[in-house]
Amino acid sequence: MATTRDFGEWLQDYARKRPDFAEALLQEGIDALLDGEVDVGRSLLRDYIKGTIGFEKLGEAIGVQPKSLIRMFGPRGNPQAKNIFSVIGYLRKHVGQPKKAA
């Protein structure tokens, strides 16, 4: 009997194996947030975090409890702007993504 995998799990595994894909996933998450697609952006960023740095390490790096981060990026999460920008800023540094000028 064949087993099936959740798409999110597949996405996270693929991001672990392909840094170029992970970087694109991060950028898509950021773009979705900026385009007003908050649920999509949160979901993409959650998959990126789970597939790369992990919530524990991210929490240590930015001084936020991992459980708070998990809730923040969960389906009913409602992160404050300062928290989301703190996460995005750290994640961009983590992958060496340059800041874009407006």
NUPARO-440440 format. One record per residue (C-alpha): residue number from 0; residue in one letter; x, y, z. Coordinates in Angstrom, 1 decimal, padded with zeros to 4 digits, m for minus. Layout:
REM residues N
<site><num>NUM</num><residu>A</residu><px>X</px><py>Y</py><pz>Z</pz></site>
...
//
This chain:
REM residues 102
<site><num>0</num><residu>M</residu><px>000.0</px><py>000.0</py><pz>000.0</pz></site>
<site><num>1</num><residu>A</residu><px>001.4</px><py>003.3</py><pz>m001.0</pz></site>
<site><num>2</num><residu>T</residu><px>001.8</px><py>006.1</py><pz>001.6</pz></site>
<site><num>3</num><residu>T</residu><px>001.0</px><py>009.7</py><pz>000.9</pz></site>
<site><num>4</num><residu>R</residu><px>002.8</px><py>012.7</py><pz>002.1</pz></site>
<site><num>5</num><residu>D</residu><px>001.4</px><py>016.0</py><pz>003.0</pz></site>
<site><num>6</num><residu>F</residu><px>002.4</px><py>018.7</py><pz>000.5</pz></site>
<site><num>7</num><residu>G</residu><px>003.8</px><py>020.9</py><pz>003.2</pz></site>
<site><num>8</num><residu>E</residu><px>006.1</px><py>018.1</py><pz>004.3</pz></site>
<site><num>9</num><residu>W</residu><px>007.3</px><py>017.5</py><pz>000.7</pz></site>
<site><num>10</num><residu>L</residu><px>007.9</px><py>021.3</py><pz>000.3</pz></site>
<site><num>11</num><residu>Q</residu><px>009.9</px><py>021.4</py><pz>003.5</pz></site>
<site><num>12</num><residu>D</residu><px>012.0</px><py>018.4</py><pz>002.5</pz></site>
<site><num>13</num><residu>Y</residu><px>012.6</px><py>019.9</py><pz>m000.9</pz></site>
<site><num>14</num><residu>A</residu><px>013.7</px><py>023.2</py><pz>000.6</pz></site>
<site><num>15</num><residu>R</residu><px>016.2</px><py>021.3</py><pz>002.8</pz></site>
<site><num>16</num><residu>K</residu><px>017.7</px><py>019.7</py><pz>m000.2</pz></site>
<site><num>17</num><residu>R</residu><px>017.7</px><py>022.7</py><pz>m002.6</pz></site>
<site><num>18</num><residu>P</residu><px>018.9</px><py>026.0</py><pz>m001.2</pz></site>
<site><num>19</num><residu>D</residu><px>018.0</px><py>027.8</py><pz>m004.4</pz></site>
<site><num>20</num><residu>F</residu><px>014.4</px><py>026.6</py><pz>m004.0</pz></site>
<site><num>21</num><residu>A</residu><px>014.4</px><py>027.6</py><pz>m000.3</pz></site>
<site><num>22</num><residu>E</residu><px>015.5</px><py>031.1</py><pz>m001.2</pz></site>
<site><num>23</num><residu>A</residu><px>012.7</px><py>031.3</py><pz>m003.8</pz></site>
<site><num>24</num><residu>L</residu><px>010.2</px><py>030.0</py><pz>m001.2</pz></site>
<site><num>25</num><residu>L</residu><px>011.3</px><py>032.8</py><pz>001.2</pz></site>
<site><num>26</num><residu>Q</residu><px>010.9</px><py>035.4</py><pz>m001.5</pz></site>
<site><num>27</num><residu>E</residu><px>007.5</px><py>034.2</py><pz>m002.5</pz></site>
<site><num>28</num><residu>G</residu><px>006.4</px><py>034.3</py><pz>001.1</pz></site>
<site><num>29</num><residu>I</residu><px>007.6</px><py>037.9</py><pz>001.5</pz></site>
<site><num>30</num><residu>D</residu><px>006.0</px><py>038.9</py><pz>m001.8</pz></site>
<site><num>31</num><residu>A</residu><px>002.7</px><py>037.3</py><pz>m000.8</pz></site>
<site><num>32</num><residu>L</residu><px>002.6</px><py>039.3</py><pz>002.4</pz></site>
<site><num>33</num><residu>L</residu><px>003.4</px><py>042.5</py><pz>000.6</pz></site>
<site><num>34</num><residu>D</residu><px>000.7</px><py>041.8</py><pz>m001.9</pz></site>
<site><num>35</num><residu>G</residu><px>m001.9</px><py>041.4</py><pz>000.9</pz></site>
<site><num>36</num><residu>E</residu><px>m002.1</px><py>037.6</py><pz>000.7</pz></site>
<site><num>37</num><residu>V</residu><px>m001.4</px><py>037.3</py><pz>004.4</pz></site>
<site><num>38</num><residu>D</residu><px>m002.5</px><py>033.7</py><pz>004.8</pz></site>
<site><num>39</num><residu>V</residu><px>m000.5</px><py>032.5</py><pz>001.8</pz></site>
<site><num>40</num><residu>G</residu><px>002.5</px><py>034.4</py><pz>002.9</pz></site>
<site><num>41</num><residu>R</residu><px>002.4</px><py>033.0</py><pz>006.5</pz></site>
<site><num>42</num><residu>S</residu><px>002.0</px><py>029.5</py><pz>005.1</pz></site>
<site><num>43</num><residu>L</residu><px>005.0</px><py>029.8</py><pz>002.8</pz></site>
<site><num>44</num><residu>L</residu><px>007.2</px><py>031.3</py><pz>005.5</pz></site>
<site><num>45</num><residu>R</residu><px>006.1</px><py>028.6</py><pz>007.9</pz></site>
<site><num>46</num><residu>D</residu><px>007.2</px><py>025.9</py><pz>005.3</pz></site>
<site><num>47</num><residu>Y</residu><px>010.4</px><py>027.8</py><pz>004.7</pz></site>
<site><num>48</num><residu>I</residu><px>011.2</px><py>028.0</py><pz>008.4</pz></site>
<site><num>49</num><residu>K</residu><px>010.4</px><py>024.3</py><pz>009.0</pz></site>
<site><num>50</num><residu>G</residu><px>012.5</px><py>023.3</py><pz>006.0</pz></site>
<site><num>51</num><residu>T</residu><px>015.5</px><py>025.4</py><pz>006.8</pz></site>
<site><num>52</num><residu>I</residu><px>016.4</px><py>026.9</py><pz>010.2</pz></site>
<site><num>53</num><residu>G</residu><px>013.6</px><py>025.6</py><pz>012.3</pz></site>
<site><num>54</num><residu>F</residu><px>011.5</px><py>027.4</py><pz>014.9</pz></site>
<site><num>55</num><residu>E</residu><px>013.8</px><py>026.6</py><pz>017.8</pz></site>
<site><num>56</num><residu>K</residu><px>016.9</px><py>028.2</py><pz>016.3</pz></site>
<site><num>57</num><residu>L</residu><px>014.9</px><py>031.1</py><pz>014.8</pz></site>
<site><num>58</num><residu>G</residu><px>013.4</px><py>031.8</py><pz>018.3</pz></site>
<site><num>59</num><residu>E</residu><px>016.8</px><py>031.8</py><pz>019.9</pz></site>
<site><num>60</num><residu>A</residu><px>018.2</px><py>034.2</py><pz>017.2</pz></site>
<site><num>61</num><residu>I</residu><px>015.4</px><py>036.8</py><pz>017.5</pz></site>
<site><num>62</num><residu>G</residu><px>014.5</px><py>036.4</py><pz>021.2</pz></site>
<site><num>63</num><residu>V</residu><px>011.0</px><py>035.0</py><pz>020.7</pz></site>
<site><num>64</num><residu>Q</residu><px>009.7</px><py>031.7</py><pz>022.1</pz></site>
<site><num>65</num><residu>P</residu><px>009.4</px><py>029.0</py><pz>019.5</pz></site>
<site><num>66</num><residu>K</residu><px>005.8</px><py>028.2</py><pz>020.5</pz></site>
<site><num>67</num><residu>S</residu><px>004.9</px><py>031.9</py><pz>019.8</pz></site>
<site><num>68</num><residu>L</residu><px>006.5</px><py>031.7</py><pz>016.4</pz></site>
<site><num>69</num><residu>I</residu><px>004.6</px><py>028.5</py><pz>015.6</pz></site>
<site><num>70</num><residu>R</residu><px>001.4</px><py>030.2</py><pz>016.6</pz></site>
<site><num>71</num><residu>M</residu><px>002.3</px><py>033.3</py><pz>014.6</pz></site>
<site><num>72</num><residu>F</residu><px>002.8</px><py>031.4</py><pz>011.4</pz></site>
<site><num>73</num><residu>G</residu><px>m000.1</px><py>029.0</py><pz>012.0</pz></site>
<site><num>74</num><residu>P</residu><px>m003.4</px><py>029.0</py><pz>010.2</pz></site>
<site><num>75</num><residu>R</residu><px>m005.0</px><py>031.4</py><pz>012.7</pz></site>
<site><num>76</num><residu>G</residu><px>m001.9</px><py>033.4</py><pz>013.4</pz></site>
<site><num>77</num><residu>N</residu><px>m002.0</px><py>037.1</py><pz>013.5</pz></site>
<site><num>78</num><residu>P</residu><px>001.5</px><py>038.4</py><pz>013.9</pz></site>
<site><num>79</num><residu>Q</residu><px>002.3</px><py>042.0</py><pz>014.7</pz></site>
<site><num>80</num><residu>A</residu><px>004.1</px><py>043.9</py><pz>012.0</pz></site>
<site><num>81</num><residu>K</residu><px>007.2</px><py>044.3</py><pz>014.2</pz></site>
<site><num>82</num><residu>N</residu><px>007.4</px><py>040.5</py><pz>014.8</pz></site>
<site><num>83</num><residu>I</residu><px>006.9</px><py>039.6</py><pz>011.1</pz></site>
<site><num>84</num><residu>F</residu><px>009.6</px><py>042.1</py><pz>010.0</pz></site>
<site><num>85</num><residu>S</residu><px>012.0</px><py>040.9</py><pz>012.7</pz></site>
<site><num>86</num><residu>V</residu><px>011.5</px><py>037.3</py><pz>011.4</pz></site>
<site><num>87</num><residu>I</residu><px>011.9</px><py>038.4</py><pz>007.7</pz></site>
<site><num>88</num><residu>G</residu><px>014.9</px><py>040.5</py><pz>008.5</pz></site>
<site><num>89</num><residu>Y</residu><px>016.7</px><py>037.6</py><pz>010.2</pz></site>
<site><num>90</num><residu>L</residu><px>015.7</px><py>035.0</py><pz>007.5</pz></site>
<site><num>91</num><residu>R</residu><px>017.0</px><py>037.2</py><pz>004.7</pz></site>
<site><num>92</num><residu>K</residu><px>020.3</px><py>037.5</py><pz>006.6</pz></site>
<site><num>93</num><residu>H</residu><px>020.3</px><py>033.8</py><pz>007.2</pz></site>
<site><num>94</num><residu>V</residu><px>020.2</px><py>033.1</py><pz>003.4</pz></site>
<site><num>95</num><residu>G</residu><px>022.4</px><py>036.1</py><pz>002.5</pz></site>
<site><num>96</num><residu>Q</residu><px>019.6</px><py>037.7</py><pz>000.5</pz></site>
<site><num>97</num><residu>P</residu><px>020.3</px><py>041.4</py><pz>m000.1</pz></site>
<site><num>98</num><residu>K</residu><px>017.9</px><py>044.1</py><pz>001.0</pz></site>
<site><num>99</num><residu>K</residu><px>016.0</px><py>045.5</py><pz>m001.9</pz></site>
<site><num>100</num><residu>A</residu><px>015.7</px><py>049.3</py><pz>m002.4</pz></site>
<site><num>101</num><residu>A</residu><px>012.2</px><py>050.6</py><pz>m002.9</pz></site>
//
